[in-house]
Each structure stands twice: as C-alpha cells, then as structure tokens.
Amino acid sequence: MKHSDAPASMSRRELLTLIGSVAGGAVSYRAMAGMGLTTPSNYQGPIKLEGNPKGATVLILGAGIAGMVAAYELRNAGYKVQILEYNNRAGGRNWTLRGGDSYTELGGFTQKCEFDKGLYINPGPWRIPHHHQGLLDYCRRLGVALEPYVQVNYNAMVHSSRAFGGQPRRFREVQSDYQGHIAEMLAKVTQQNKLDEHVTKEDQEMLLESLKDWGALDKNYAYAPGRESSDRRGFERPPAGGLSAVPIHSKNIIPFDQLLQSRLWAAIGAGQNYEMQTMLFQPVGGMGRIGDAFKREVGDLIHYNAKVTQIKQETKKVTVTYVDTVKGGAPQTMTADWCLCTIPLSILSQIDVDVGPKMQAAINAVPYAASTKVGLQFKRRFWEQDEHIYGGITYTDLPIRVIAYPNTGYHEAGKGVLLGGYMFGPNAFEFTSLPPAERVRKAVEYGAQIHPQYKTEFDNGIAVSWHRVPWTLGCLGVWTDQARAEHYENLCQIDGRVLLAGEHASYIPGWQEGAVLSSIDAITRLHKRVTA
Amino acid sequence: MMLRLKFSAAGAILTLAAGLFSSPTWAQADLTSGTLFSNGNKFEEKTGKALYESICQGCHMPDAKGATGAATYPALASNPRLASPLYPALKVVQGSRAMPPFGGQLDDEQVVEVVNYVRSHFGNAYVDTLTAAEVKALRP
C-alpha cells in the first residue's frame, strides 16, 4: 500500500480508517505495518554475518532448534563449529513420535509407539503461526514442506461435563449464539436510548447496523430462528438440490442464560489469540521434519550421547566436560574460543557453569512448566466419517482439555491418530504422576464422553509428560514479570566466552520462534564481538 | 490464581490450555479408579499421600528415589536434607531450579500434609511435624 497515493489533506488515521472500512482489517494492518505503526515480526530476513571470524571456534551445547540455527549460520560465516547433544538424535523438543519409535522416560518407563505407517504425534511444538517468520524462513530455506494447521474448526466440539447434560455442542452453534445474544441485547439497549451517554445518535445508527451484521440479527434486531441465524449456526435441514432442496432453519438456539452458565464461551476464543490466528502451518509429515532438515545441514558437527557436566572458562578458551552416556568411560573435554549453550535452564541450573553470579542467578530463576500430550490411534477416522470434523480442535473442561484432530490425510481409509489430551497446570502434573499406560487409558476414558466411538475404535496410544523427559526435565521456561525484570537481561549477556540461547532466552516461551530469534540475536552479538 | 497470572505472562498457550472452565470448587472424579483430577489451577488433593502421588512422584518417582537424565531429580527417600521440615516446605512453596514453585497451587494445609507425609515415609522417620503457620511464613 503506497500511502503517498493518499490525498494530501487526509490524516494518517483517516486513511487507515478508510482502508479498513473498504478492505477489512487485514489490509489496514498491512498498511499500518507499511507505515511503521506495527511490526509483524522481529525477523529481518536471513542473517548476514559479515566480516572474517579468522578461524574462531564455537562449541554449541544442544542440537535443538536454537543450537542448529547457530551451527548452520556460524559455519556459513566461517566459524569452526562443534555441537554436543545429550540425545541420540537431533531436534530437541522439535520432535515427532512415529510408529516403531521407542521412548524411555525418567523412571525407566519405556513406550513403544505402535502407530501405523505415516501416522504420528508431535509431543512438543505442533503449530507455526504465520508471523513466526524466523522459523518459517528456515522451513523455506531448508525445503521443509508445510501444510495448513487448523486451529479453529466450526464443526469441532466445545464441551463442558457440567452443561447440557454433558453433551458436546458444535463450536459453530456456541460461537453464533453467544455473539447473537450479545448483539441482540446491545441493540435493545441502544434502541432504548440507554447508550446515549456513550454513543452519539448518528453513531448509534451505525452501531445497530453493525450489530445486525456481527450478530446475525433479523430485521427486527432479534437473534431468532430464521435465515440470518441459520446462516451462522447451521440448519435443521441445510439447503440441498432437487426436490429436497428447501432448507429448514434451525430452531434450537441456546438460551442466553444457559449459554452463560455453561461457560462454553471460554472455549471459543482461542483462535482470536495472536499466536493462534489463522494462518498457521505444520510441516508435512510431522514437526520433526524441521529438525531433520537442520540435521541434514549440520549433522556432521553433532556429537551425540554427550552429557555435559561442566563448563569452565579461561582467559582465551572455554572447556566443556562431558560423558558419553552410551559408551561410558572417563569424562572427555572439548575446548573452543566461545560456547553457545542452549541447554534448558532446568538442566543447566544443575551443571557446574563458570559464569558470573548474575547469570548464574538468572539460570536458577526459571522453573519449567508441566505439560502432557497423549497421542491416540483409532481403527478408523470416525471424527471425519461420522462427525465431519476435518482437523482443528475440540475444547473440553475434562482433564484432557483438548482433542485435536489430524490436519492431514483427510478421508484416508485405515487408522488415524489424534491428540487425545494436552494438559498444562495441575492436570499436567497429575497425568505426569501416572504410569504412561494409565495416562493413555485416562485419555481414552475421558475422550469417550465426547466421542462414544472411542469405546470401540481405540487401538493404541502413547503419552509424553514433559517433566519425565530426560533431556528437559520440564516443558518450557516459565517467566514471571518479576523474574523478567530481575534476570532476563543478565541471562542474555555474553559472560566472558559463554552465551545462552533457546526459548528460555526469549519473550516467546515455548514456541520454536523464541529459540530461532534468541539464537539469531545471540550469534549476531557474538559475531560483532569476534570481529570487533 | 497465581499460576494463571504467571502463565499469562509466560505465553498464551498456557492460559488457553490451563484457563478454560476453571472453577476452584469442583473436582473431576475419576471414572474407574478414584484418582482425582483437579479442576482449575489449584490442586484439590488433600492428604499427604494423595498429594505425593498426584504431584511429587511425577519427578521424584513412586519410590521417592528420584531419577537422573541430563540432570537429576533428587531422591527424597532417606534424604538427610529433610531433617528440618522447613527445608522441604521452602522447596514446595518457592521452588528451586528445576523444581517449580507450588505455593500458588497449594494451600498451607496441603503443604503441611505433603511435607509431613514425605518426612514419615520412604525410609524417613521424622516425628516432628510442620505446621500451617510455618508454611504461611514461607510465602513470599
């Protein structure tokens, strides 16, 4: 949008109003971005590390997204890079469990993933917002194919075990009815002149018009059975063809008091959140494809099964001590000019790290959230076949919190895998405390309240509780505002020859974009130091 | 709702996942085994045993012997650091490194229950007990 095209007399705000009213909010947003009022992403395009590092060496700890971004870029810039990785695989929390995979959690509980070929679950990140431009750009550059991730599905369910006799409702009905009732109520008080203090008479006309539009009200400003409401909440008999074509409008609008008391309004807003707004993506074949792609680039630099036990600084070098968790033997060391450490703080806070008291205090200040995900395989894709739910998420007040349907493989014959639970908070701890098989069993029992087909169609499942994951001891760093104020900048400094990166060193905790942007920020500052 | 507030600062995934339908007075009774799943953002287990088996054993393990991966969850079994009840109480309320703080999700009585339980099981046989007043004093 060239704002130089605007009439000279028009203010910037007037112009934005005009653009918004004609073309909708998205265009207005882009125009604003073009005019420097908002910034969609901090990502500035592929990083350019200009200047010769003169053979400087960097030892990277952790082959997750942050570590591999750094390795990829630093090597391209002329550094000599090595990576130590605790796991026997690359990717870190960028991780997909597929049929045939085996996973052993702390305590020695081993689960074998028995999904059919091509089916998977992402125990960690599973969606990529369109504004996570850093991660998306690596997908583009490394050739990771993407497909749509469905956050909002109007035909998925919202469910409260305490409302409507425990019967799930369609998202579409609850969303339409909630909006419709509010619009009707607001239209009424507007017509009763009760908004005169707040809205001018002229604007009240506009408000009424917008409420009709926004809430699907009829010509009398009522949210009532009829064409308008059915166009939103669906039909008793939808329009069809031939002799059976005449639609029957839906009559079962949920009364406003019941809707309010059901609390289902809390289940329809997720997709309005900045991080969940359409468009979102997922890699074709599982989130782990991103880690795989990075591994193709930097896999030759990775030393696997390396458990770091000490990070020691001297004037001109860093020495990292590690043990081989498979071969055992005496501790080994690796030295470099610089160390970029991406080890989660839950781990790093227990490692002997030679940094100043401020960074050490920061490393110790960030607890890790509990989270559990349960993947369930069913004998058929009943959610599509019986209920016409193609991707997206059902929300529930049951401990499983969500049922998320696969956003791929629609209409495939054979088995299907869905996310049968995704817990945070107390329920995540409670699920973590159960043996894995019991977690799966609970997820099936609860899910059956929403989809009775669970009882006959369940095949097998796998459950990952992040506090039991041996290489993270938790899901993601939880920062309070107070901890941010006290520790965040200290965490992100270059301390002698050591600096940190990862989602924990970002303001986007728990998202891969946080790892990408923190890594880019760290190596940019490192490179400046090295080439100064 | 301390955790909720914290989480809203930490990221929307957490508020959305943990915050739906929260109502602190209702617990989701389990369907088959009597296990309790808390509703909302506070734990609803009351006894030391139930609290241990719903929270602590997730990391410290059912036998309280801890576990080690890239780092360690310490054993609580026969752990001399439990000699003073204030030490585990402080850890439970305020957290410590990998251990999350539970002060916002447990009331004083629950902290008392779980600390007294751990200090009298798993090879620990301390006879002195923690009080609710002592827990209250540990809250930041």
Interface residues (C-beta under 8 A of the other chain):
Chain A: Y86 L106 G107 S160 S161 R162 R263 A266 A267 A270 N273 Y274 E275 M276 K307 V308 I343 L345 S346 I347 S349 Q350 I351 N364 P367 Y368 A369 A370 S371 Y395 D397 L398 P399 R401 V402 Y422 M423 F424 G425 P426 N427 F429 E430 T432 S433 L434 K442 E445 Y446 S465 H467 R468 V469 P470 W471 T472 L473 G474 L476 G477 V478 W479 T480 D481 R484 I508 P509 G510 W511
Chain B: L3 K6 F7 A9 A10 G11 A12 I13 L14 L16 A17 A18 G19 L20 F21 S23 W26 Q28 D30 L31 T32 T35 L36 F37 S38 N39 G40 N41 K42 F43 E44 E53 S54 I55 C56 Q57 G58 C59 M61 P62 A67 T68 G69 A70 A71 T72 Y73 G95 S96 R97 A98 M99 P100 P101 Q105
